[in-house]
Amino acid sequence: MFARGARSVGKARDFVAAAVCAGDRADDIRVCVSELATNARRHTPAGHRFLVRVLAQEHLVHVEVHDAGGGEPRVCTPADTDDRGRGLLLVAALADDWGTADRDGPGKVVWAAFKLSGGL
């Protein structure tokens, strides 16, 4: 569980990096965790935390970010001058698959999956 604070995105990224050795996919995973955690931090209501879960198998890493915020995440098409709106665009480009799911209680889960060629 991560607080809604400014340092939480880096802590979430470091947590996932420490949990899996993903070889050539490590950078993709770190970027996607940063983007998903940033969105969770932004959309988590005050007084709530967000959860990052990692499921690692030999040839697959599945990352979930749970938050209590409302809304349905969607890929945006930001203008060149926009200073945000690219997070899920990056996740869609870097992950092998991604999506959203309902969760028990308020909020949602946004997940990303990464295939590993060499295994863990």
C-alpha positions as CSV (number, residue, x, y, z in Angstrom):
1,M,0.0,0.0,0.0
2,F,1.3,3.4,-0.9
3,A,0.2,6.8,0.5
4,R,-1.1,9.5,-1.8
5,G,2.2,11.5,-1.3
6,A,4.7,12.8,-3.8
7,R,7.3,10.0,-3.1
8,S,4.9,7.2,-3.6
9,V,5.4,6.8,-7.3
10,G,9.1,6.3,-6.9
11,K,8.5,3.9,-4.0
12,A,6.0,1.9,-6.1
13,R,8.5,1.7,-9.0
14,D,11.3,0.6,-6.7
15,F,9.0,-2.0,-5.1
16,V,8.2,-3.6,-8.4
17,A,11.8,-3.5,-9.6
18,A,13.0,-5.2,-6.4
19,A,10.2,-7.9,-6.8
20,V,11.2,-9.1,-10.3
21,C,14.3,-9.4,-12.4
22,A,12.8,-8.8,-15.8
23,G,16.0,-8.5,-17.9
24,D,15.4,-6.6,-21.1
25,R,11.8,-5.7,-20.0
26,A,12.9,-4.0,-16.8
27,D,12.8,-0.5,-18.2
28,D,9.3,-1.0,-19.8
29,I,8.0,-2.3,-16.5
30,R,9.4,0.6,-14.5
31,V,8.0,3.2,-16.9
32,C,4.5,1.5,-16.9
33,V,4.5,1.3,-13.1
34,S,5.5,4.9,-12.9
35,E,2.6,5.9,-15.1
36,L,0.0,3.7,-13.4
37,A,1.1,4.8,-10.0
38,T,1.0,8.4,-11.0
39,N,-2.6,8.0,-12.2
40,A,-3.5,6.2,-9.1
41,R,-2.0,8.9,-6.9
42,R,-3.8,11.5,-8.9
43,H,-7.2,9.8,-8.7
44,T,-7.1,8.3,-5.2
45,P,-9.3,10.3,-2.8
46,A,-7.7,12.1,0.2
47,G,-7.3,9.7,3.1
48,H,-7.0,6.6,0.9
49,R,-4.0,4.7,-0.3
50,F,-3.3,2.8,-3.5
51,L,-2.1,-0.7,-3.8
52,V,0.5,-2.2,-6.2
53,R,0.5,-5.9,-6.7
54,V,3.0,-7.9,-8.8
55,L,2.4,-11.4,-10.0
56,A,5.6,-12.9,-11.5
57,Q,5.7,-16.2,-13.4
58,E,8.6,-17.6,-15.4
59,H,7.7,-15.9,-18.7
60,L,5.2,-13.2,-17.6
61,V,5.1,-10.3,-15.2
62,H,1.6,-8.9,-14.3
63,V,1.4,-5.6,-12.5
64,E,-1.8,-4.3,-10.9
65,V,-2.5,-0.9,-9.5
66,H,-5.6,-0.6,-7.3
67,D,-7.1,2.8,-6.4
68,A,-10.3,4.0,-4.8
69,G,-10.9,6.7,-7.4
70,G,-13.8,6.8,-9.8
71,G,-13.8,7.0,-13.5
72,E,-12.8,4.7,-16.3
73,P,-9.2,5.0,-17.5
74,R,-8.8,5.5,-21.2
75,V,-6.0,6.2,-23.6
76,C,-5.9,9.9,-24.5
77,T,-4.6,11.7,-27.6
78,P,-3.0,14.8,-26.1
79,A,-1.9,17.8,-28.2
80,D,1.9,18.4,-28.5
81,T,1.5,21.3,-26.1
82,D,-0.4,19.3,-23.4
83,D,1.7,18.6,-20.3
84,R,-0.2,15.4,-19.4
85,G,-2.4,12.7,-20.8
86,R,0.3,10.4,-22.1
87,G,0.4,7.8,-19.3
88,L,-1.9,5.1,-20.7
89,L,-0.6,5.8,-24.2
90,L,2.9,4.8,-22.9
91,V,1.4,1.8,-21.1
92,A,-0.4,0.7,-24.3
93,A,2.8,1.0,-26.3
94,L,5.2,-0.7,-23.8
95,A,3.1,-3.5,-22.2
96,D,2.2,-6.6,-24.1
97,D,-1.4,-6.2,-22.8
98,W,-3.2,-3.9,-20.4
99,G,-6.7,-3.3,-19.1
100,T,-9.0,-2.4,-16.3
101,A,-11.0,-4.4,-13.8
102,D,-13.5,-3.8,-11.1
103,R,-12.4,-4.4,-7.5
104,D,-14.1,-5.1,-4.2
105,G,-15.1,-1.7,-2.8
106,P,-14.7,1.6,-4.5
107,G,-12.4,2.3,-7.4
108,K,-10.7,0.1,-10.0
109,V,-7.7,-1.9,-11.0
110,V,-5.5,-1.0,-13.9
111,W,-3.1,-3.7,-15.0
112,A,-0.3,-4.3,-17.4
113,A,1.3,-7.6,-18.5
114,F,4.8,-8.2,-19.9
115,K,6.1,-11.3,-21.6
116,L,9.6,-12.3,-20.7
117,S,11.6,-14.0,-23.4
118,G,14.3,-15.4,-21.1
119,G,12.2,-16.0,-18.1
120,L,12.8,-14.7,-14.6
